[in-house]
Amino acid sequence: MSLFNNLAGILGKLSLKQFPHDPLTMFGAGLIVLVPIVIIAILTVTKRWRWLYREWLTTQDPKRIGIMYIIVAIAMGLRGLSDVLLIRTQQAISVGSSQGILSASHFQQIVSAHGTIMIFFVAMGLMFGIINLIVPLQIGARDVAFPFLNATSFWLFFSGMVLINLSLVIGDFSAAGWLAYPPLSELKYSPTVGVDYWIWSLEIAGVGSLLAGINFLVTILKMRVKGMSLMKMPMFCWSVLGSMFLVAFAFPILTVALTLLAFDRDLGTHFFTSGGGGNMMMYVNLIWAWGHPEVYILVLPAFGVFSEVVSAFSRKKLFGYTSMVWAIWAIVFLSFIVWLHHFFTMGAGSNVNAFFGIMTMIIAVPTGVKLFNWLFTMYRGKLDLKTPLLWFIAFAVVFTIGGMAGVLMAVPPIDFQLHNSLFLVAHFHMMIVGGVVFGYFAGITYWFPKFFGFKLNERLGRYAFWCWLIGFLLAFIPLYILGFMGATRRLNHYSASLGWQPLFVVAGIGAVVIAVGVGFQFLQLIFSILQRHQNTSGDDPWDARSLEWSLPTPVPFYNYARLPAVTERDAFWIAKRTHQIDTREYEPIELPRNTPLSMIIGVSILIFAFAIVWHIWWLAAVGLLAAVVIIIRSMDENTTYTISANEVMKLDKLYREGEV
């Protein structure tokens, strides 16, 4: 018994009781464990461990890092989709005497996990994936400003993802909502480790996002090719610059809020506990001072994708370039002064509510400017209705509906009625899914051949598109109606006399149709791999107009054999049509070496965070010390190697002839 007690002390709060016992949770935990086991088995049988380690796990190439971001985001998207299907099934059948398939606590955990995963590990993953792939190519750079920091950012993101999934296997997850408002997230009302998992997975991923944001700010401001002034940049780079500016200023707020909440739970402080002299509304202010800029952190790069897609598939220059730039920075500024509309009901007073209501309405103006500029770009253009442009058209419809709902809720008296209702849920999803996810789908489809050498199958892409659009409207239009009828968020059971069940059933059918669309997307990828003979040449929108398309397909690991020269906007598009010949000399290229140190830092921080969650203090010290030692070690690392000019010339010839 003494030995057992000593062991329990060594392992903190961790014990066998923390493993799941109910069948549904055990099934989910089994899947989480099974996936890495299957991957490990495949790598072992195919003897690909050395390849995986040398080519991917230790890479500092932003293209490979971007692809890894997208792979993780897709995997987490499947987790988020499974959560949606459980939520909608519960709401469709848990009426009257039926209690559905989930307990109240389990339902709240799933709702909290769904929101957290979709924002932090799907939308952010897709965003940073596309940014890593495209920004260096569009500004004529061979790499990002800080390659090691870029790899470390990814591994912190990955570690946060692993930690949040460990909550399925050991312990539980937060039931306090995806933003974990106090007092529900305080230790008194959430005594298990669920909120701790939430805090530390977001803390880790948030620091990774902050580092990535600073990295891309410096990359865009300092690494543009000679001749590319700011007003000659592609619009996607402008949108990323605005987004990364928001990351640099908003994510420190999130870090502070999460740290203070962790102090309340682990150190007995009372920053947010009213009974201890704290103020829980301070947390709400902090979380939304980050949270509303976060919406535009996600949507601005998607806007940049649409600018590229609409221009290419309309075969016209982007309409209103200067006004688009000003609209981006108007959105950046206004996004920091609208956070209070998330809690109009707090009792701040009519003057405060009026100011934030007006600012919320005004922020719709620059967004409208961008939408009309895209429509004017399409006007009298030679439209090619391929899937990237279809995703834009779907966005224009869905985002407009969601935007009108947002302007409606910007009126404080109306918000008093709609606050905390499913109307708000529908609005939020139409902005994030319609604006962000549709945008990144368009970007991945459009730029896919640049990195893999073949297009995605168009027919299956259209099937996926229509399933997504129809399913999305079926899933969320009923929620607007339910919100008007009084249905609240996070509702796991309701009375049959309210008459809500038919609308919840329709919403559930919509979620299933979206799942079918996801299935078509996987079929599209598989079929496209099997039909790789398709190319990107010819008179085709994919034979594109912007700077990154001056490169061979797929893009070489060194990006540019000869850095491009820029004298005006759309430089490559103009050069291609005037048949200008590149006569510049080849020069030596300096590139970052592969290193495992970023991965080791991520693993060390994961160990540290897991130990903090379970109060295993010795292990937390080991993890933190290991991370610090590796960071110091990285400062002395030989970080680069050089390719001679003759070798560059030979490689360039091989790439352009399709030999590599």
N, C-alpha and C positions, 0 to 999 in steps of 0.2 A: 504493500500500500504506500509506503514511504517513497519507493522508487517511482510509482505511478504519479504521486503528487509532485515529485521533483520534475518528472517529464512534463506534466501539465504546466508547471511553472515556466519551463523552457519554451513551450509552444504557445504561451499566452492564452488567448481565448479559444484557440483551435482545438477541436475534439471530434471524435467520430460522429457525435450528434449533429454536427454541422453539415454533413452530407445529406443530399435530398432523400426523402422517403416517400412522397406522394408520387403516383405513377407518371403524371404528366411532366413534372419537373425532372424526374429520373430519365424520362425519354429525351427531353431537351439536353440534359447533362450528358447522356450517352452520345448524342449526335456531336456535341462540342468535343468530346474526347475521341470519338471515332474518326472525325475528319483528319486531325493531325496523324493519327495512327495509319490511316490509309495513305496519306501523302508520304509518310516515312517509309511505308512498305514499297510504294511505287518507286521512290528514289533509290531504295536499296536494291530492288530487283533489276532496275535499269542501270544501276551503277552510275548515277548522275550526281552523287553528293559533291564530288570535286568540282564538277561543272557549276552546280548551284552556288557553291561557296565562292569560287573564283569569279564567276560572271555576274552574280546578282547580290549575294548577301554582303559582299565586301565592296561593292561598286560605289563610285562617287560620280558616275555619269548621270546627269539630270534626266536623260531620256529613260534609262532603266529605273531610276528612282520614281519617275512619273508613272511608269507602267506598274510598279509595285504599289504605289498609292491607289491606283485605279483597281487593281486586283483585290486589295484589302477592302476598298469601298464596296465593290460588288459583293464580296463575301458577307460583309455586314449588312448590305441591302437585302440579302436573302434572309438574314436573321430578322431584320426589321419587318420584312414582308410576312414572315411566319407570325410575328407578334400581331400584325394587323389582322390576319385571318383569325387568330384566337380572339382578339378584341371584338371583331364584328360578329363572329359566331356567338360569343357570350351575349352581346347586346340584342341579337336577333331572337334568341331563344329564352333568355332569362327574364321572363315576364310572368306576373301573377304568382302562381304557386311553384313554377319552375325556377330553380336556382342556377340553371345553366351548367357549364362545364368547369367553371373556375370559382374558387373561393374569392371573397371580397379582397383579402390581402394579396392573393396571387394576381388578381386582375389589376390591382393598383401597381404592383411591381412591373407587370408587363407594360402597362401604359407609360410608366416612368422610363423603363428601358427603351421603349420604342422611340420616344421623343429624343432621348439622349443619343441613341445610336444613329438615328437618321440625320441629326444635325451635326454631331461631332465626328462621326466616323463614316458616314456616307457622303453627305454634301461637301464637307470639308475635304474628305479624301479625293473625291472627283475633282474638286476645285484645284487643289495643290498638284494633283496628277497632271491635269491639262496645262497648268501654269509651267510646271517643270518641262513638259514636252515642247511647248510652243514659244514661250517668251525668249529663251536664248536664241532660237532660230530667227525670230522676227526682228530682234535688235541686232543681228549679225554678230553674236558672241559665241565663243566655243564652249563656254561653261557659265555657271553662275559665279557671283562674286566670291562666295565662301563655300567651296564644294564639301569640305568636311562638315561644316555646320548644316548644310543641306541634307547630307546623309544622316546626321544625328537627329535632325528634325523628323525625318521619316521614322527612325527607330523609336523615338519617343511616342510618336503617333501610334506605331505598331504596339508598343508596350501598353499604352492606354487601352487599346482595343483588346489585348489579351486579358488585362485586368478586369475589364467590365464583363467579359465572357466567363471568367473564373467564378463570378457570382452565381452562375448557374450550377457549377460543380460543387463549390464549397460555400456554405452560408446562404445568404439571400441577397436581393437587391432592394434598393430604396423604393418605398411605397409613397414617397412624399411629392410625387410629380417630377417632371423632367427638369424643373428649376429648383426644387427642394426648398420651398419657402419655410422659414421658421414660423411658428414654433413646431410645426409638424416634423421638421428635420432635426430638431434638437434632441438631445439624448433622452429626455424624459418621455417623449412620444415615439421615438424611433430607437429603441435600446439595442437593436441588433446591428450587424455590420453593414447592412444594405446602404445606408447613407454614406458610410466610410468608403465603400467601393465606388460609389458615385463621385464623391469628392476627389479621390486620388486618381481615378481614371481620367477625369476631366482636368485635374491639375497637371498631370503628365502630358496629355495630348495638347492642352492649352499652351504650355511652355514650348512644346514643339512647334505649334502654330505661330507663336510669337517670334521664335527664332527664324522660322521660314519667312515670315512677313518682313522682318528686318533685312534678311538676305536678299529678297527680291526687290525691296525698295532700293538697296544699294546697287543691285544688278542693273536695274532699269536706268537709274540716275547716272551711273558711272561707266557702264560697259557697252553703251550703244556704239555701233560702228561709226567710223569717221564720216561726217556729213549728215548724220541722222540727228537733227535737232529734235526737241520735244514735239514740235508741231509737224514733224515728218514721220512720227511714229505710227505704226498700225494702231487702229482703234482698240484692238484687244489689249495691247500693252498699256494704253491709257487707262482702260478699265481695271487692269491688274494693279497699276500704280495707285489708283484711288482706293482699291480694296486693301492693298497692303498698308497704305497710310492708316486706314481704319484699324487694321490688325495691330499695328504698332502702338496705337493709342487706346484701343478698347480692351485688348487681352490682359494688360496689366491690372485692369479693374477686376476682371474675372478672377485672376490669380489672388488678388487681395481678398475678395469676397469668400472664395473657397478656403483660403488659409484661416481667416477669422472664424468661419464656421467649424473648421477642424479644431481650432483652439477651444471653441466652446464645447465640443464633444470630447476631446482628449485631455485637455489641460484644465477644465473647470472654469474657464473664463465666461463672461456674460455679455459679449458684444451684442448678441441678438436676443437674449432672454429677458423679457419684460420684468419677470419677477426678481431678476438679479440686477436690475438697473440698466439693462441693455435696451435696444430698440430694434424690433424685428423689421420695421419699415426701412431702417437703414440698409438692411440686406436687400430688400426689394428694390430700393433705389440703385444700389450697386449692381445687382444682377441685371437690371434692365438698362443701366448706363452702358453695360457691355452688350446686352441682349438685342437692343434695337439696332445699333451699328452692325451686329453680327448678321442681321437679315441682309444688309447691303454689302457686307463683306462677301456673302455668298452670291448675291444676285448680280453685282457689278461685273465680275468676270463672265458670267453667263450673258450679260448684255454685250460684252465684247465679242463673245462667240457669235451672237446673232448679227453683229455688225459685219463680221467677216463672211458669214454664211449668206446673208441677204445680198451683199454686194456680189459675191461670186456667182450665186445662182440666179441673179438678175442680170448678170454680165454688165454691170454699171459701177461706176465709182460711187462710194457712199455719199448720200445726200447730206449736206449740212455738217461737214467734219468739225468746223470750229464750234458750232452750237452743241454738238455732241460732247466735245471736250468740256465746255462750260457746264453742261447738264451733269456730267459725272461729278464735277467738283461742287456743284450746288447740292447734289445728293449727299456727298461726303460731309459737307458742313451741316446740312439740315438733319442728317441722321443722328447727330449728337444732341439735338435739342428737341427731340420728340419722345424721349423714353417715358415720360410721365403719363402718356395716354394709355399705358398698360395698367394703370391703377387710378383711373379717374374717380373711382368709388372710395378712395381712401379718406376723403374729407379735406382736401387741400384748400378748398375755397373756390369761388367762381372765377376770380381773376386768374389764378394759376391754371385752372382747367381751360379757361378761354384761350390763354396764350398757347398752351400745348395743343389744343384743338385746332387753332388757326395754323400753327406750324405743321401739324399733321396733314392738313389740307394742302398747304403750300408745297410740301414735298412731292405731291402727286404731279406738280407742274413739270419739273425737269424730266420725270419719268415719262410723262406724256410727250414731251419734246422728242425724246429718243424714239418712242413708238411711231410718231408721225414721220420722223426722218427715215425710219426703216420702210414705212409704207410708201413714202415719196421715192425712195431708192427703187422699190419694185415697180412704181408707176412707169409705164411705157418701157419697162425693161424686157429683155428676152428671157422670160421666166422658165426655169427648168425645175419642175416640181418633183425633185428627188427628196428622199427622206429628210436630209438636213433642213431643207426649206419647209417641209411639212411640219417638222417640230417647231419651227418658228411660227407658222400660222396657228398651230394649236396653242402655243404660248400667247400669241396676241389675243386670242379669244378668252382663254382661261384667266390670264393675268388681268385683262380688262374687267372681267366679272369680279375677280377678287379685289381689284383696286377700288371699284365702286363700293363694294362692301366695306372696305377700309375707310373710305371717305365718309361713309354713313356712320361708322363707329367713331369717327373723329368728332362727332357732335356729342358733347358730354351727356346731355339728357337721354339721348338714344343709347349711349354706351351703358348708362345705368340699367337699362332694360336688358341689353344683350350681353353684359359682362358675365364671364364664366359660363356662357352657354355654348351649345354646339355650333351656333352661328359663327362664333369666333374661331372654332376649330376649322370650319369650312373655309373661312377667309384665310387663315394662316396657311393651310395646305395648298390653296390655290395660288398663293404668292410663292411659296417655297417649292412645291412640286412643279407648278406651272411655269414659274420663272427660273428656278435653279436647275431642277432635274431635267426638264425638257431642254434647257439650254446646253447642259453638259452632254446629254444624249446627242444633240445636234453636233456638238464639237467633236465628240468621239467618232461619230459616223463620218464626219467631214475630213478629219485629220488622220483617221485610222490607216489609210493606205500609205501615208507618208512614213510611217514607222514600221509597218509590217509588209509593205510591198504589194498588197492586194486590197480590193474593196470588200466591204460587207455586202452580202446578197441583198439586192434592192427589194425583191418581192417579199421575202420574209421580214425585211425591215418595215415594209408597209403594213403587213399583217400585225406586227408588234405595235406599230404606231397607232393603228385604229383601235386595237384592244386597249392600249393605254388611254387614249382620248375618251372613248366611250365608257370604259370602266371608271375612269376618273370622274367624269360627270355623273355617272350613276352613284358613285360612292359619296360624293360631297354635295351635290345639289340637295338631296334629302336632308342633309345636316343643317343647311340654311333654314329649311322649313321647321325642322325639329327645334332649332334654336328659338325661332319665333313662338313655338308652342311651349317653351319653357324647359326643354331638355338640357341638362347641365353637362359639363365635361366630366370625364372619369366616372360615368354612370354605369354601374354593373348590374342594376336590377331596377325595375319600375312596375307600376301597377298596370294591369290589362285595361282598366277603365280609361286610361289616358289616350288610347288609340294610337300609340307611337309605333307599335310593332311593324306594321307594313312598311313604314319608311326605313326602319332599321334593317328589315329584310332586303329592301332595294339596295341600301348602302352595302350590305354584305355581299350581294350579287356583284356589285361594282368592284369590290375588292377581289373577288374571284376572277372577274374579267381582266383586271390588272395583272393578276398572277399568270393568266394565260398569255398575256402580252410579254411578261418576263420569260415565259417558256419559249415563245417565238424568238426572243432576242438570243437565247442560248442556242436554239436551232440555227439561227442566222449565223452565229459565230462558227458553229461546227461545220455547217454547209459551206461557208466561205473558205474555211481552212482546206476543205476537201476540193474546192474549186479555185485554187490559188492562181490559175492561169490568167485571171483578169488583171489588167494593168491600168495605169493612170495616165496614159498618153492620149494624144488626140485632142480634138476640139471638144473639151469637156470641162464643166465647172470644176472638177477635181484637178484639172491641169491649171492651177489657180493663179490668182492675180497678185498675191502678196509675197513678201520677201522670202519667207521660208521655203518657197517652192523652187528657188534657184538651186536647191540641193538635190543630189541623187536620191532615189527611192529604193530601199529604205535609207534613212539618214545615216551617214557614217558615224562611228563612235567619236570622231573628232569634230563633227559638224561641218565646218568650212575648211576646205583645202586652201582656198584663197579668200580672205575676208572680202565681202562685197563692198562696192562703193555706192554711196547714196547721195543724190543731189536734189531729189524731190520725193513727194509722197508716191506710193505705189511704184517704187523704183524698179523692181524686177519686172512688173507687168509692162511698164513702158519700154524697158530694155528689150524684152522679148519681142514686142511688136515692132520695134525699130531695128531688130536684128543686130544689136550691138554685140560685139565679140569681146569676151574677157581676155585681156592680154597681160594681166598682172603676173608677176613672178611668184613662184612658190617660195615659202619661207618656212623655217623650222617651227614646229608646234610644241608648246609645253602643255602637258595635261596632268591632272591629278592621278596619283597612284591609288590602286585599290588598297583598302585597309579594313581590318575587322574592328577597329577601335570604336567606331560609331555604334556598331551592333552590340559590342560589349557594354558600352555606356547605357544603351537602351535596356539590356537585360539586367544590369546592376540597379537601375532606377526602378525597374519592375519588381525586383526582389525587395528593394527598400519600401516601395508602396504597399506591396502585399503584406510585409511584416508590420507596417504601421496599422493597416486595417485590422490585423489580428493581435496587435500589441505584443509582437515578438521583438522586443527592443534590441536584443543582441544581433538578430538577423538584420534589422533595420540599419544598425550601425555598420555592419559588414557591407551591406549593399551600398550605402551612402559613401563609405570609405573607398570602396572599389571604384565607384563612379568618379570620385574626386581624383584618385590616383591615375585613372585612365585619361581623364581630361588633361591633367598635368603632363602625362606621358605623350599625349597627342601634340603638345606644343613643340616637342623635339623630334617629331616624326619627319622623315624625308618624304615630302608630300607630293613631289612632281617628278615627271620624267619627260624627255624630249624626243621628238621624232624629227629626223633630219629633213631638209628640203627635198632631197632626192627620194627618200622613202615616202614622203607626202605625195610627191608627183606620181610615183608608182601606185600607191594606194588609191589616189583619186582616179587614175585611169581604170583600175580594176573595178571600182565602185560604179563608175559611169558606164562601163561595158557590161555590168551585171555579173561580174565574175566573183564578187564578194557579197 
